[in-house]
């Protein structure tokens, strides 16, 4: 059954202006621990298994694409492409969102079509353009043909039939929940280190409030209110003010976003509000990767979402603030993957 995102609220620009003019936004540091579902408790063994699966290209049809191919955790969690490339060199239709701090998002994918990291992990493996496996049974069969994985699944999940598609997704999601980047300059500032932000970043922090950016980019992940529950999406129309030069220049309205999931007219060009965390590292920008620089992305957002022409100085200060949201990355090492004996599983 297809998951239909539950929209928390889709802000109109009038709503944004009303909120901004009547509210003093409280900035929040990133929590030390992300939400962990009761039906998928984390253990070191499950995290390690998920890490191996995340890096293993054998989860793709021809053994060429892993989760890490599009969400490179050795860098900013993306592939730095406007759109990702999957099996048979096929190009997808959207830019890969960063996997870093995705554990704090309440819905996944640009259009919010997955409620959880577990749901998200299941999608690309079976997508014919991305990893190209024909069905869940084929994925399970391939993993069962790798003895080291079978042993690990039995240890982590228990039982002789523990290699299931659900458990594959649970393991990958457990690894992804470890991909968090706390202690950015902004976090240190919020916790009391007033010297952590430069003068430009400090001005930028005040600007994103005063011009209206925090009407949408709020909460500790700058992707929606902290009060949202998992599966409860936070969406915004983009562009909210259509008709600017940016619509055509960056093909902003070609992809209908949430509408492609719900088929509701009101959901045309609605998108999950993306995180600002580590945004300095995730160029190119927007769902179609059409904007190569952060400064240009700020200009586009100012015009399309707030109907404001930002000055060069304002853009520079906002970019300085956004750079302050780059956190500390944990050390990630490539895992040793379990081998097959005397056979190859892919052509």
N, C-alpha and C positions, 0 to 999 in steps of 0.2 A: 504494500500500500504506500502510495506517495505521500510523503510528509508535507503538509501545508503549513508554512510558518504562521505563527500567531503574532500579528503585529501589535507591539506594545503601544506605540503611537507614531504616526507619521506627521511630523511637524510641518505646518504651513509657515511661510515666512512671517505672516502676521503674528503667529503664535511665538515664533522665535523672538521677534522684536518685543513682544509683551513680556516674555520671560526675562529677557536681558535687561529691560528697563526697570523691572520690579524686583529683581533678585540679585543678591550678591553671591556668586558661585563660590563654593568651597572646593578648592583643589584638593585632590587626595593622592596619597602615595600608593604605589602598587602593593597589594597585600603580599605577605611572605609566602602564602600557600594558596593555590587556586582551588576552586570547588572540585570535590572528588565525589563521584556518584557512589551511592551505597551498593549498587549492584556490580561495581568494578573497583574494589579496593586495590590500592597499589602496594606492591611488594618489590624488593630489589630484583628478584628473579623475573617477575613479570615485566618490569621496566627494561631489563636487559634483553629479554626475548623480543619485546616491542622494538627496541633499538635495532636489533638484527633484521627484523622484518622491514623496518623503515628504510634500511640501506640496501636491501636485497633486490636486485633487478629481476630475480627469478619469479617475482610476483607479477611480472608482465609477460605478455604473450610470447615475445621473442627474446626475453632476457636482456633487454636494453634499457629499460626505464624502471627506476625505483621511486619511492616517495621522495627521497632526497634529491632526485633529478630536478624536480620542480620547486621543492622547498628545502633549499640547501642550508642545512643547519651549521655548516662550517663557515657560513657567512650570515647574511641578514634574513635567512629563512625564505628567500625567493630564488628565482633563477635569473633575475636581471633582464628578462626578455619582456617585450610588450605582450606577447602571448606565449604560452608554453608549447613545447614540442614533445609529442608522444611517440608511440610505436609507429614504425614505417614513416618516420619523419613528418607525421601529420601535425598541423598547427591547430591548437584549440582556439576558442573564440574570446577567451578572457585571460587577463594577467593572473599569475599565481599570487594569491595573498600570502603574507608571511605566516609561518607556523609559530614563530616566537610570540608568546603570550596569547595564543589562540585559546588556551585553557580558560581565559577570563571572558571570552565572548559567549553570549547566550544563545546564538545560532551561528552556523558555519556556512561557508561559501559566500560569494558576493551577494547572492540573492537570498541567503538565509534558508536554503531548502533543506538543510540538515540541522536537527535540533541539538546534537551532541558531537563531540569528537569521535565517538564510536560510529555514529551514523556517517560522518564525513569520511572516515577511513575506508568505509565500504564502497564509496562511490567511484573514485578514480581507477581502482583495480579492474572494474567491470566496464568502464567507459571505453568504447571502441576507439576513440581518438587518443586517450591517455595511456592506459596500461594494457587495454585490449583483451583481457581474459574473457572467454565466452560466457562463463557462468560461475556461480559460487562453487558448484561441485568440482569444476576443473581446478579452481584455486586450492580447494581442500585436498584434492588428489595429488597435486604437485607438492604441497607441503608434506603430505604423508610419505612421499617418496624420498624425503630427506631425513635419514634416521636421527640426526642430531636434533632436528626440530621436534620430531615425535617424542623423544625423551624429555625435552624441555616442556612441551605442552602438558605431558602427563604429570610432570613435577609441579608446574604452575597451577594447572586447573584441575588435576586429579582425574582418575579414570582412564580407561583404555580408548575411549572415543572422544578425547578432549580436543582433537584437532577439528575445529568447526569454524565456519566463516565468522560467526559471532565472536569466538575467542580470538581469532586473528585480529579482528578490529579492536577488541578490548586491549590486547597487548600493545598494538600500535598507539592507541589513545593514551595508555599509561605512560609510554615513553614521551609522547607529546606534552603531557601535563608537567613534565620536568623542564620543559623549554620555556623558562621564564627569565626575565632580565630586570631584576630589582636594582635599587641603589643608583639610579641615574642622578645627574646633577640636580634635576628638578626634585626628585625624591629626597635628596639630602637637604635641599632648601626647605621643603615642606616640613621636614623633621627638625628644623632649627638652625641649620648651617646657612646663614644668610649670605655668606660669601661664595656659595656654590654656583650661583648664577652670575653671569656677566651682566653689565649694565644693559647691553642690547637685549639679552634674553629676558631680563626683568621687565624692560619696556614691552617686549613681545608678549610676555605673560599677561600684562595688563591690557594690551591691545586685543588679544583673542577674546577677552571678556567684553571689552567696550564695543567692539565692532559686531559681535554676535556669534563668533565661532563656537563658543561654549554652549550655545543653545542646543547643539547636536553633539559636539565632542566634549562630553562630560564624563564624570565617574573616574575611577582610578585608572582605567584602560583608555580613557578618552574616546570611548566607543558607545556610550549610553549610560543611563543611570545604574548605580550599583545595586539598586533595589530589584532589578530584573531577575527573573528566574530562568534557569536553563530551558531553552525552547521558546522563550518569550522574546521575539525579535524587536529590534529598534531600527526603524527604517526612515529614510528621507528621500524625497523626490530630488533627482539630479538630472538636469538642471531645474532648480526651483523657479528661476527667472529665465525662461527660454527666450531665444531671440538674439542673444549676443553673438559676436564674431566667433566665440569659442565653440558654439554648437557645431558648426560646419568644420572648423579647423581641426577639432579633435573628435569628430563623429560622436558627440556625447549622447545623441538620442537614437542611434542606430540599434542599440541593444535595449530591449524593453525591461530588463531586470526582473523584478519579482513577478511581473505579469506572466513571464514564461513558466512560472510555477503554478500560479493561482488562476490565470486566465480572467482575472477581475480587471475591469477597465481602470478602476481607481489605483491599481498597482503598477500601471505603466510608468517606466523609468524610476521605479522605487528601488532603493538599494540599502542593504545593511550598512549602517554607519561604520566605517573602518576605524581601526585603532590609530592613534598618533604615536604610540610607543615604537621607537626605533624607525620612525618614518624617514629619517634622514638616510637610512641604509636600504630603502626598498624601492628606489627608482627602477623603472619608469612608473608613473602614477596613474591612478584611476582603474576602473574595471577593464578597460581595453588597453592599458599601458601606453596611452597616446601622448603623455606629457613627460619629457625626459628629465626635467629639473624640478626641484622642490620649490624654487622661487616662482617658476611659471605655474605650478600647481596652486600655490597660494593666490596668485592673481586670478586664476580661473575660478577658484572657490569664492573669492571675494565678489566677483561679478555675477556668477551663476547662482550662488546661494544667498547672497545678501544684497545684490544689486549695488555693490560698492566698487569704485575704482580705487584700489589701494595705491598709495604713493610708493616710490622706490624705497624710501626710508621705512615705511610701514612694513613692506615686504621683507626687507633686510632684518628688521627686529623680530618679526614673526618667525622667520626661518631660524634665527638665533635661538628663540624659545623652543621651537620644534627640535633643534639639535640637542637641546638640554634633556630631551626625553629618551636619548639613547642610553640604555641601561648596561649593567655588567653581565657579560655572557659567561655562562659556565663552560669549562673546558669540555669539548666533545672530541672523543677519539673514534676512529673507524673501528667497528667491531669485526672480530673474526667470525665469518659466516660458517655454518655447518656444511660439510662437504657431502657430495654423493660419491658412492664407491663404484668405480668401473663403468659408470654410465653418465650420459648427458641428458638433462631434462628439457633443454631447448635447442632448436636448430641453430 
